[in-house]
Amino acid sequence: MKTKTLSEFYHELIDRTRYVEELRAENTEESLSRIENLQEFDSILVEFEATQKAAIEAAGGEIPNADVLLPHFLESVTLSSEQADGESEAGFVSMMTLHTSKGLEFPLVFIVGCEEGLFPSIRQFEQENEEDIEEERRLCYVGMTRAKRKLFMTHAVCRRVYGNIVYHDPSRFFLEMPDDLVEFTDLSRMRIPGGGAPARGRTNEDDFEYEARQVHDSYTRTAPPAKRDASWDSHVPSFMTPGPAAGTGVPNIGLQVKHGTYGMGIVRGVEGANQDAKVTVEFAGRVVKKFVLKFANLEFMA
């Protein structure tokens, strides 16, 4: 009989209780926030399993089932909480939402997760609402003005959501910042010293985690970031298909496209020119999304 992993047990628990379905049916800000918390908890479980698996395989042991791993997981969570409570004020980091940061100031501020679908938090099954976008734009301003000396805003090319690797485009709020006030560091473009092909037998997910660690290690040895310039605006990560060929400018209305997250879609509108153009795409289920062309993970179909 096949034993279940900790994350598989968690998924089965969520499915059988239909808890996520109940939260979606409520369709309130609080219920949607709870779904996101469940997704984040799943990511923590998967990361814990991967760490335990690597350590046990290195020692030549067998991978334990959920019954064995669960006590270790609960112990690790408890230890993390106790360590956080015992830290001195001289060396701690304050973590909070943008809402709760109002009225506070800090020498250094990090705003993380600046990605379409996270910030602004327009979800795949929702239509864009300009009022909601404007509210999140104001929240972004609140967060930015909490910094006394320096502000860091980060976005990931991809992240684990509910156990799966999901790709997001950079937040539209980046485009609204003055170029002369921004320094940009693109980790995805950095060459990894001595980096070779990944070992045989790796899965795509293993490759993602391996390359992410390598890029991080490489970045810690690099020089300070240069000023943002035109090369950033024209850059499209290697896993994305470039925009239209030179001379075509922007895609025509009616062109079929493919997005890494939303799948197949049809171009319904175009605003602007060249790589700064905003492209409106309708995907399956009448899901409509607007992208900045130079950041869009779009493949143009013939």
C-alpha positions as CSV (number, residue, x, y, z in Angstrom):
1,M,0.0,0.0,0.0
2,K,1.4,3.4,-1.0
3,T,1.9,5.7,2.0
4,K,1.0,9.3,1.7
5,T,3.4,12.2,2.1
6,L,2.6,15.1,4.4
7,S,1.5,17.4,1.6
8,E,-0.6,14.6,0.0
9,F,-2.3,14.1,3.3
10,Y,-2.9,17.9,3.6
11,H,-4.4,18.0,0.1
12,E,-6.7,15.1,0.8
13,L,-7.9,16.8,4.0
14,I,-8.7,20.0,2.2
15,D,-10.5,18.1,-0.6
16,R,-12.6,16.0,1.7
17,T,-13.6,18.8,4.0
18,R,-14.3,21.0,0.9
19,Y,-13.1,23.9,3.0
20,V,-11.7,25.9,0.1
21,E,-15.0,25.5,-1.8
22,E,-16.8,26.9,1.3
23,L,-14.4,29.9,1.4
24,R,-14.8,30.6,-2.3
25,A,-18.6,30.5,-1.9
26,E,-18.4,33.2,0.8
27,N,-16.5,35.4,-1.7
28,T,-15.4,37.9,0.9
29,E,-12.1,39.6,1.4
30,E,-11.6,37.6,4.6
31,S,-12.4,34.3,3.0
32,L,-10.1,34.9,0.0
33,S,-7.4,35.8,2.4
34,R,-7.9,32.5,4.2
35,I,-7.5,30.7,0.9
36,E,-4.2,32.4,0.4
37,N,-3.1,31.4,3.9
38,L,-3.9,27.8,3.1
39,Q,-1.9,28.0,-0.1
40,E,1.1,29.5,1.8
41,F,0.8,26.7,4.4
42,D,1.0,24.1,1.6
43,S,4.1,25.8,0.2
44,I,5.7,25.5,3.7
45,L,4.8,21.8,3.9
46,V,6.3,21.1,0.5
47,E,9.5,22.9,1.3
48,F,9.8,21.1,4.6
49,E,9.3,17.7,2.8
50,A,12.0,18.6,0.2
51,T,14.5,19.5,3.0
52,Q,13.8,16.3,4.9
53,K,14.0,14.2,1.8
54,A,17.4,15.6,0.8
55,A,18.8,15.1,4.3
56,I,17.5,11.5,4.6
57,E,18.7,10.5,1.1
58,A,22.1,11.9,1.9
59,A,22.2,9.7,5.0
60,G,21.1,6.6,3.0
61,G,17.8,6.3,4.8
62,E,14.2,5.7,3.6
63,I,11.7,8.5,3.1
64,P,9.3,8.4,6.0
65,N,5.5,8.8,5.6
66,A,3.3,11.5,7.0
67,D,2.8,9.8,10.4
68,V,6.6,10.1,11.0
69,L,7.1,13.5,9.5
70,L,4.2,15.3,11.1
71,P,5.7,15.5,14.6
72,H,9.0,16.8,13.2
73,F,7.1,19.4,11.2
74,L,5.1,20.6,14.2
75,E,8.3,20.7,16.2
76,S,10.1,22.9,13.6
77,V,7.1,25.3,13.5
78,T,7.2,25.6,17.3
79,L,10.9,26.2,17.4
80,S,10.7,28.9,14.8
81,S,8.0,30.7,16.8
82,E,10.0,30.4,20.0
83,Q,13.1,31.8,18.3
84,A,11.2,34.7,16.9
85,D,9.8,35.5,20.4
86,G,13.2,35.4,21.9
87,E,15.0,37.8,19.6
88,S,16.3,41.0,21.0
89,E,15.0,44.3,19.6
90,A,18.5,45.1,18.3
91,G,18.3,42.4,15.6
92,F,14.7,41.8,14.6
93,V,12.8,42.5,11.4
94,S,9.3,43.8,11.6
95,M,6.8,42.1,9.2
96,M,3.4,43.6,8.5
97,T,0.8,44.3,5.9
98,L,0.7,47.5,4.0
99,H,-2.4,48.5,5.9
100,T,-0.8,48.1,9.3
101,S,2.3,50.1,8.2
102,K,0.4,53.4,8.0
103,G,2.0,56.0,10.2
104,L,5.2,54.0,10.8
105,E,8.7,54.6,9.4
106,F,11.8,52.4,9.1
107,P,15.4,53.0,7.8
108,L,15.0,50.2,5.3
109,V,11.8,48.8,3.8
110,F,11.2,45.7,1.7
111,I,8.0,45.3,-0.3
112,V,8.0,41.8,-1.7
113,G,5.7,40.0,-4.1
114,C,5.3,42.9,-6.5
115,E,3.7,40.8,-9.2
116,E,0.5,40.8,-11.2
117,G,-2.0,38.7,-9.3
118,L,-0.3,39.4,-6.0
119,F,0.1,43.2,-6.0
120,P,-2.2,44.3,-7.5
121,S,-4.1,41.3,-6.3
122,I,-6.4,40.8,-9.3
123,R,-7.1,37.1,-9.4
124,Q,-7.4,35.0,-12.5
125,F,-11.2,34.6,-12.2
126,E,-11.9,38.3,-11.5
127,Q,-12.5,41.2,-13.9
128,E,-10.3,44.2,-13.5
129,N,-11.9,47.0,-11.5
130,E,-10.2,50.4,-11.8
131,E,-11.4,51.4,-8.3
132,D,-9.7,48.3,-6.8
133,I,-6.5,49.0,-8.8
134,E,-6.5,52.6,-7.6
135,E,-6.9,51.5,-4.0
136,E,-3.9,49.2,-4.3
137,R,-1.9,51.9,-6.0
138,R,-2.5,54.1,-2.9
139,L,-1.4,51.2,-0.7
140,C,1.8,50.9,-2.8
141,Y,2.4,54.6,-2.2
142,V,1.9,54.1,1.6
143,G,4.4,51.3,1.6
144,M,7.0,53.2,-0.4
145,T,6.8,56.2,1.9
146,R,7.5,54.2,5.0
147,A,11.2,54.1,4.0
148,K,13.5,56.7,5.6
149,R,16.7,55.8,3.7
150,K,16.2,53.0,1.2
151,L,13.3,51.0,-0.4
152,F,13.6,47.6,-1.9
153,M,10.7,46.2,-4.1
154,T,11.0,42.7,-5.3
155,H,9.2,40.4,-7.7
156,A,9.8,36.7,-8.5
157,V,9.8,35.2,-12.0
158,C,7.9,32.3,-10.5
159,R,6.9,31.1,-7.1
160,R,5.2,28.1,-5.5
161,V,1.5,28.5,-5.0
162,Y,-0.5,25.6,-3.5
163,G,2.3,23.2,-4.3
164,N,2.7,24.3,-7.9
165,I,5.2,26.6,-9.7
166,V,3.2,29.6,-11.0
167,Y,4.6,32.4,-13.2
168,H,3.6,36.1,-12.8
169,D,4.4,39.2,-14.7
170,P,6.1,42.1,-12.8
171,S,3.6,44.5,-11.1
172,R,2.3,47.4,-13.3
173,F,3.3,49.7,-10.4
174,F,7.0,49.4,-11.5
175,L,6.1,51.3,-14.7
176,E,4.8,54.2,-12.7
177,M,8.1,55.0,-11.0
178,P,10.5,57.6,-12.3
179,D,13.5,56.0,-14.1
180,D,16.0,58.3,-12.4
181,L,15.0,57.2,-9.0
182,V,15.2,53.4,-9.6
183,E,18.1,51.0,-9.5
184,F,17.2,47.6,-11.0
185,T,18.9,44.3,-10.4
186,D,17.8,41.4,-12.6
187,L,18.9,38.1,-11.1
188,S,17.6,36.1,-14.1
189,R,20.2,37.6,-16.4
190,M,23.2,36.9,-14.2
191,R,25.7,34.3,-15.4
192,I,26.4,31.6,-12.8
193,P,30.2,31.1,-12.4
194,G,31.1,27.6,-13.2
195,G,27.5,26.6,-13.7
196,G,26.9,23.6,-15.9
197,A,24.0,21.5,-17.1
198,P,21.9,20.1,-14.3
199,A,22.3,16.5,-13.3
200,R,20.5,13.8,-15.3
201,G,17.3,12.6,-13.8
202,R,16.2,16.0,-12.5
203,T,12.6,17.0,-12.9
204,N,11.6,20.5,-14.1
205,E,10.8,21.4,-10.6
206,D,14.2,20.2,-9.3
207,D,15.8,22.3,-12.0
208,F,13.9,25.4,-10.9
209,E,14.9,25.0,-7.3
210,Y,18.5,24.2,-8.2
211,E,18.9,27.2,-10.5
212,A,17.2,29.5,-8.0
213,R,19.7,28.5,-5.3
214,Q,22.6,28.9,-7.8
215,V,21.5,32.4,-8.9
216,H,21.1,33.4,-5.2
217,D,24.7,32.2,-4.4
218,S,26.0,34.0,-7.5
219,Y,24.2,37.2,-6.6
220,T,25.7,37.4,-3.1
221,R,29.2,37.6,-4.8
222,T,28.3,40.3,-7.4
223,A,29.0,44.0,-7.4
224,P,26.4,46.6,-6.4
225,P,23.6,47.1,-9.0
226,A,23.9,49.5,-11.8
227,K,21.4,52.2,-12.6
228,R,18.3,51.0,-14.4
229,D,18.7,51.7,-18.1
230,A,17.0,50.9,-21.4
231,S,18.4,47.4,-21.4
232,W,16.0,46.5,-18.5
233,D,13.0,47.8,-20.4
234,S,13.9,45.7,-23.5
235,H,14.7,42.5,-21.5
236,V,12.4,39.5,-21.6
237,P,13.5,36.5,-19.5
238,S,14.8,33.5,-21.5
239,F,11.8,31.3,-20.8
240,M,9.4,33.8,-22.4
241,T,8.8,34.1,-26.1
242,P,9.9,37.5,-27.5
243,G,7.3,39.9,-28.7
244,P,6.4,40.5,-32.4
245,A,9.3,40.6,-34.8
246,A,11.0,43.9,-35.7
247,G,8.8,46.0,-38.0
248,T,5.5,44.5,-36.8
249,G,5.4,46.7,-33.6
250,V,2.4,45.2,-31.7
251,P,0.1,42.2,-32.3
252,N,-3.0,42.7,-34.3
253,I,-6.4,42.5,-32.7
254,G,-7.8,39.0,-33.2
255,L,-4.3,37.4,-33.0
256,Q,-4.2,34.1,-31.0
257,V,-1.7,34.1,-28.1
258,K,-0.6,31.8,-25.4
259,H,0.2,32.8,-21.8
260,G,2.3,30.7,-19.4
261,T,-0.4,31.0,-16.7
262,Y,-3.7,31.7,-18.4
263,G,-3.3,29.5,-21.5
264,M,-4.7,30.3,-24.9
265,G,-6.3,33.6,-25.6
266,I,-7.3,36.2,-28.3
267,V,-6.0,39.8,-28.5
268,R,-9.0,42.1,-28.0
269,G,-7.4,45.5,-27.8
270,V,-4.1,47.3,-28.1
271,E,-3.1,50.7,-26.6
272,G,0.2,52.4,-27.5
273,A,3.0,51.4,-29.7
274,N,6.2,49.2,-29.6
275,Q,7.1,47.3,-26.5
276,D,5.4,49.9,-24.2
277,A,2.0,49.0,-25.7
278,K,-0.8,47.6,-23.4
279,V,-2.4,44.5,-24.8
280,T,-5.9,43.3,-23.7
281,V,-6.3,39.5,-24.1
282,E,-9.4,37.4,-23.5
283,F,-8.8,33.9,-22.2
284,A,-11.0,30.9,-21.7
285,G,-14.0,31.5,-19.5
286,R,-14.2,35.1,-20.6
287,V,-11.3,36.0,-18.4
288,V,-9.9,39.3,-19.6
289,K,-6.4,40.5,-18.8
290,K,-4.4,43.6,-19.7
291,F,-0.6,43.3,-20.1
292,V,2.3,45.6,-20.8
293,L,3.8,44.0,-23.9
294,K,7.5,44.1,-22.9
295,F,6.7,42.3,-19.6
296,A,4.0,39.9,-20.9
297,N,4.7,36.2,-21.0
298,L,2.9,35.9,-24.3
299,E,3.7,33.6,-27.2
300,F,2.3,34.8,-30.5
301,M,0.7,32.0,-32.5
302,A,0.9,31.9,-36.3
